[in-house]
Amino acid sequence: MLVAGLYVALGALLILGLSVRVMWLRNMLRIGLGSGGNERLARAIRAHANAVEYLPIALLMLVLLAIEQTRPGLLHVFGIVLIVGRILHAIGLSRASGRSFGRAAGAGLTVSVILAMAILLIVRFGFR
């Protein structure tokens, strides 16, 4: 369970960092609600929201796999891919609203690891 805890903590720090960035930009730009039409703030808000949308379900599956006594090495692979994917996505989205390597790679890694963990959980359920 300690392995999953590491990635839950890293995910929490990522969300916190993205949140602080939004708060800082809001304060600097004096925009209390929404993006006020500021593209930089809009991208920061979206990067934070996207992390909040994907990390909880992925981290929940990681914790469930840890409870199921999945090998620590495999948990680390899932955790590393997830966190790297989310960081790449946040960087890519923060830099540009359009297509970017970070957004594409980050989304691809995130979807892949969520799919892999979901399949593993379903397979394990089926063999009980």
N, C-alpha and C positions, 0 to 999 in steps of 0.2 A: 504494500500500500504506500510505502514511502516514495516509490518511483512516481506513482501517479500524483502524489502530493507535490512533488517538485514541479511538474508541469501545470498543475492547478495554480501554484504560486506564480510561476512565470506568466501564465495567462492573465492572472489578476494584475500583475505588474504592467503588462502590456495594456490592458484596458485602463488601468489607472493613469499610465503615461499618456495615452490618447485622450483621456478625459481632461487631464490637467492642461494639455495643449489646447483643447477647445475652450476651457475656462480662461486661459491666458489670452487667447485671441479675442474672445468676447470682451474681456476687460480692456485690452489694448485698443480694440476697434469701437468700444462702447456700444456693443450690440447685445441686448439682453435676451432676445428670443429670436429663434430662426437664424438665418444667415445674413439678413439685412442686404441681400444681393451681393455680398462679398464672396467671390469664388473661393478664395483661400479658406475662409471659415467654412463654407459649404463642404469643401473637400475634407476638412478636418472633422466636421460633424459626421460625414458619411464614413470616414475611416473608423471612427469610434463606434458608430452604430453597426457597421459591418462586423467588427470584432465581437460586439455584444450579441449579434445574431448567430454567429457560427461557433464561437468558443464554448458556450455552455453545453450544447449537445455533444460536442466532440470530447470535452473534458469529462462529462458524465459517462460516456462510453469507455473512456480510458480508466476511470475509477471502477466501473463495473468489470472491466477486463482484469484489473488488479485484484478485485475481490474474488474473481474466478481463478485466481492464481496463475495468470498468464506469465510466461517467462519474463523476467525483468529486462532482458535484452530486447525483446519484442516491444515491451512497453516503452522503452527508451526510443526505439525507432519511431513508433507512433507519435510519441511526445515531441521529439525533435522535428519530425516532418511537420507536425501541426504548428508548432511555435514558429519555425522558420517560414512556413507558408503564410501565417498571419502577419509576421513582420514584413515580409516581401510585399504582401498585398497592401498593408498600411502605408509603406513607403511609396509604392507605385501610385496609389490613389491620392496620396498627399501631394505628389509632385505634378500630376496632370489629371484632368477629368476624362481624357480619352484613353485609348489603348496604351498599355505600357508593359514592359517585361515584368515588372514587379506585380502588377495586377494579375496578369495572365498566369505567371508562375505561382503566385500565392494562391489564387483561386484553384488552380489545378492541383497543387499539393494538398490544400485543405479538403477539396472534394474527394480526392483519392484516399486520403487517410480516413475520412469519415466513412466512406464506402467500405474500405478494408476492415475497419473496426466493426461496422454494422454486420458485414458478412460473417466475420469471426463469431460475433455474439449469436447470430442466427444459427450458425452451424453448431455451436456448442449447445444451444437450446435443443436442437434437433436430436442430439445424441444423448439426451438424458433419459 
